[in-house]
């Protein structure tokens, strides 16, 4: 059985995902402020709407649509033109309303999705659902139900989540929404040689193989760009890696010419 | 002609549709803010609490103004479980008029006239 892939439009990332996300799946993109979660999500939506004939929705609970238009413009992505062409809808709403709306038959969001033939959705961000349930078990059920609502509409979803940890280990948490999603991409800051770089890891992709290596990425004028994997370092995901023994030897005694 | 008459004539000197719009629908500064908000974010779908958050206002101030905009046909509401959700009216003519109003507000002279009419209406 051929598995249908949904390309993100980010070359290195699609390679790590062995061709793209699985059709109809939900992928969590988690990272600290400024790691590029929303940029990755916008690029996923832009690629679908402008290049893959897959209109998309952006459900935003905090960032104003005009900020998306402005930020997208900076990368050369004309979100306003896509909306005018009925290939995109940027919807400002709240977790309470979007949850109730998806429960409803023919709710506004489903209506909008049908109007434009949406195939993709970016939910930015899932962290806001924490105000719907203080109890982690209840929160997991709320998010699970919400994701199933998106899947019911045939959407391939990317959901962002905030992680307050800038550098260092992520503190243990009792409940992790990563269990209810199909894919899990982690974005981290890494301190290396007195500079901060960015690392991406695909931790999970249910039903598919995926790259296990940790790759560098940058956010350039063209958007999210995945580069080569980190070499000669260990403990990348700790935020403060150290050279491997082999690399340390090379650094100490120089490379052979 | 008295000074008052002259001022009135000057301030009434605008597109009659927009004059009517300001006098009957966008007749408070909060409604003006809300109309601009929904113009800039046309797919907003949220409760009064959510809209109050987006506009940085108290929900007790916003809610009656939102309801008046619903009565004026600028916004519409739909029930969602125990929530009341506000969206921009889907009527094309209404959206065109809102767009015309917001574009007109880019002009300082128009804004001065609009402010005059809003204040007069609030007396």
Interface residues (C-beta under 8 A of the other chain):
Chain A: X64 X65 X66 X89 X90 X91 X92 X93 X94 X96 X97 X98 X100 X101 X103 X104 X107 X108 X109 X112
Chain B: X40 X41 X43 X44 X45 X46 X47 X49 X50 X54 X78 X80 X81 X83 X85 X87
